């Protein structure tokens, strides 16, 4: 599966994650006109001074060991196509979109693949690549994975501008 196929699956799966909203509009570009809109993949957040910021909204993975009845990514949902980014894929994708001026930041959440600590380690690695290797200073909002160790939550928080839990 290539990165664009993963993006389609993981951006669509992220639309159910709270704390950020997407327009839900699907509109293709037209010759002689400006812009296009897609249903999934981008959301908007607002800075303290009221400025609107466009974020790439994706999951690290929609594979999940939990079977929460309310969640589309639950383990028992056999109909859901599954995908996972590597930390490098997610960082490169984010930087590519940023350089094209599609986004100003990242909203990252995830299903729980294996265990909470391992999933969080993958998220941390993606953010570390963005912050340290690319020198990315854009906005990053990350959802903490329930059950993750305090040490990893602390590290995730240091790499993020905003860290929230599954309650918002």
C-alpha positions as CSV (number, residue, x, y, z in Angstrom):
1,X,0.0,0.0,0.0
2,X,1.5,3.4,-0.9
3,X,1.5,6.5,1.2
4,X,-1.5,8.1,-0.6
5,X,-3.6,5.0,-0.1
6,X,-2.7,5.1,3.6
7,X,-3.5,8.8,3.8
8,X,-7.0,8.2,2.3
9,X,-7.7,5.5,4.9
10,X,-6.1,7.2,7.9
11,X,-7.5,10.7,7.2
12,X,-11.0,9.2,6.7
13,X,-10.7,7.2,10.0
14,X,-9.5,10.4,11.8
15,X,-12.7,12.3,10.9
16,X,-14.4,10.7,14.0
17,X,-11.8,12.0,16.4
18,X,-13.0,15.0,18.5
19,X,-11.3,18.3,19.2
20,X,-11.0,19.4,15.7
21,X,-13.5,19.9,12.9
22,X,-13.5,19.3,9.2
23,X,-15.8,20.8,6.7
24,X,-17.0,17.5,5.2
25,X,-17.1,19.1,1.7
26,X,-15.9,17.3,-1.4
27,X,-15.3,19.7,-4.3
28,X,-12.8,19.2,-7.2
29,X,-10.8,22.0,-8.7
30,X,-11.8,23.5,-12.0
31,X,-9.7,25.0,-14.8
32,X,-9.7,28.8,-14.5
33,X,-10.8,28.7,-10.9
34,X,-9.0,28.5,-7.6
35,X,-9.0,25.9,-4.9
36,X,-10.5,22.4,-4.2
37,X,-11.8,20.7,-1.0
38,X,-11.7,17.2,0.2
39,X,-13.9,15.5,2.9
40,X,-11.1,14.1,5.0
41,X,-7.5,15.1,5.7
42,X,-7.7,18.7,6.9
43,X,-9.2,20.4,9.8
44,X,-9.0,23.8,11.4
45,X,-8.0,25.0,14.8
46,X,-7.7,28.5,16.1
47,X,-4.8,30.2,17.8
48,X,-5.2,32.3,21.0
49,X,-5.2,35.5,18.8
50,X,-8.1,34.1,16.7
51,X,-6.1,33.1,13.6
52,X,-7.4,30.0,11.8
53,X,-4.8,27.3,11.2
54,X,-5.2,24.4,8.7
55,X,-4.0,21.0,10.1
56,X,-3.4,17.7,8.5
57,X,-5.7,15.4,10.5
58,X,-4.7,11.8,10.5
59,X,-4.2,8.7,12.6
60,X,-0.9,7.0,12.9
61,X,-2.8,3.8,12.5
62,X,-6.4,2.7,12.5
63,X,-5.4,-0.8,13.7
64,X,-6.7,-1.2,17.2
65,X,-6.6,-4.0,19.8
66,X,-9.6,-2.5,21.7
67,X,-13.2,-3.2,20.8
68,X,-14.9,0.0,21.9
69,X,-18.5,-0.3,20.6
70,X,-18.7,3.4,19.6
71,X,-15.5,3.4,17.6
72,X,-15.3,2.8,13.8
73,X,-11.7,1.5,14.3
74,X,-12.7,-1.1,16.9
75,X,-11.0,-4.5,16.5
76,X,-14.2,-6.3,15.6
77,X,-15.0,-4.0,12.6
78,X,-13.9,-6.4,9.9
79,X,-15.2,-4.0,7.2
80,X,-12.7,-1.2,8.0
81,X,-9.7,-1.2,5.7
82,X,-6.6,-1.0,7.9
83,X,-3.4,1.0,7.4
84,X,-0.5,2.4,9.4
85,X,2.1,5.0,8.7
86,X,5.7,4.5,9.6
87,X,7.1,7.5,11.5
88,X,9.1,8.5,8.4
89,X,6.1,8.3,6.1
90,X,4.0,10.5,8.3
91,X,6.8,13.1,8.9
92,X,7.6,13.2,5.1
93,X,4.0,13.6,4.2
94,X,3.5,16.4,6.7
95,X,6.5,18.3,5.6
96,X,5.5,17.8,1.9
97,X,2.1,19.3,2.6
98,X,3.6,22.1,4.7
99,X,6.0,23.0,1.9
100,X,3.2,23.2,-0.6
101,X,1.3,25.5,1.8
102,X,-1.6,23.0,2.1
103,X,-1.3,22.9,5.9
104,X,0.2,24.8,8.8
105,X,0.4,21.9,11.3
106,X,-0.6,18.4,12.3
107,X,-3.4,16.9,14.3
108,X,-2.3,13.3,15.2
109,X,-4.2,10.6,16.9
110,X,-4.1,6.8,16.6
111,X,-5.7,3.4,17.2
112,X,-3.8,1.2,19.6
113,X,-1.7,-1.2,17.6
114,X,-0.2,-3.8,20.0
115,X,0.0,-1.7,23.2
116,X,-0.4,1.9,24.1
117,X,3.3,2.5,24.8
118,X,4.5,1.1,21.5
119,X,1.9,3.1,19.6
120,X,3.0,6.3,21.5
121,X,6.6,5.5,20.7
122,X,5.8,5.5,17.0
123,X,4.0,8.8,17.3
124,X,6.9,10.3,19.3
125,X,9.3,9.1,16.6
126,X,7.3,10.9,13.9
127,X,7.2,14.1,15.9
128,X,10.9,13.8,16.6
129,X,11.7,13.6,12.9
130,X,9.5,16.6,12.3
131,X,10.9,18.8,15.1
132,X,14.5,17.7,15.2
133,X,15.4,16.5,11.7
134,X,13.2,18.9,9.7
135,X,13.2,21.7,12.2
136,X,9.4,21.9,11.9
137,X,8.1,24.7,14.1
138,X,4.5,24.5,13.0
139,X,1.6,23.6,15.3
140,X,1.1,20.0,16.4
141,X,-1.9,18.8,18.4
142,X,-1.5,15.2,19.6
143,X,-4.1,12.9,21.2
144,X,-2.6,10.9,24.1
145,X,-3.3,7.2,23.9
146,X,-5.1,5.8,27.0
147,X,-2.9,3.5,29.1
148,X,0.4,5.0,27.9
149,X,3.1,5.3,30.6
150,X,3.6,8.7,32.2
151,X,7.2,9.0,30.9
152,X,6.0,8.6,27.3
153,X,3.1,11.0,27.7
154,X,5.6,13.6,29.1
155,X,7.8,13.1,26.0
156,X,4.9,13.3,23.6
157,X,3.8,16.5,25.3
158,X,7.2,18.1,24.9
159,X,7.1,17.6,21.2
160,X,3.5,18.8,20.8
161,X,2.0,22.3,21.1
162,X,-1.2,20.8,22.5
163,X,-1.8,17.4,24.0
164,X,-5.3,16.2,24.7
165,X,-6.8,13.0,25.8
166,X,-9.8,11.1,24.4
167,X,-12.2,13.4,26.3
168,X,-11.1,16.4,24.2
